[in-house]
Amino acid sequence: MKTVLLYGDSILWGVNALTGKRHEPQDRLEKVLQAKLGPDVDVIAEGLRGRTMFDENGSFPQRNGLQQFGPIVASHLPVDILVIMLGANDANATTRHSGESVADALDAYVGEVKGWCDFMKYDPPELLVVTPSDVADHELVAFAQIFAGAAERITSIGDAILSRAAERGWRALDARTVCKSVGQDGVHLDAVETKKLALSIAECLEPMLATSRGE
């Protein structure tokens, strides 16, 4: 049995762009991913609305992803593959993290998980990083104030994540090419778009899992 840990924000938690509520369990990203990967893989989701890559969210308290990460990942060890899918909330109007600072935070995540794995005497997991999907400025209604002007910052953050992944040799998925928000939400996904993202993550994970299995 292999373990995949997903660490993310409201996209992983499962905000439905059409209703503003949480997706039904069968439509949530981790459930779609679990069904695709099969029973030999344990998919664990750690998603929190408003979670940032690092530092506090200027709009919501207690969302510092890096600060929360160590104890959370330690609680699930051993982990074979870690999927970090953060960055959207770093681009909101009150947080405004630069692309480079978000990429730098990924290095801190790697150091954090290595420290916990060393302490517990496990090998560190392989890493897959997933960029945020685009924010549609022209469709923002429900989140117009929070994400005003975020589209340009999301582009910078996504590009920086992909660049850092290439430098470090991490696997990476550009979610901007895979899924998009619908309706008047402008940020989150409906069930169809969530499935697209989950299946694209599965495509990235399958060769990683095959390598770790020695196939």
Disulfide bonds with the S-S distance in Angstrom:
none
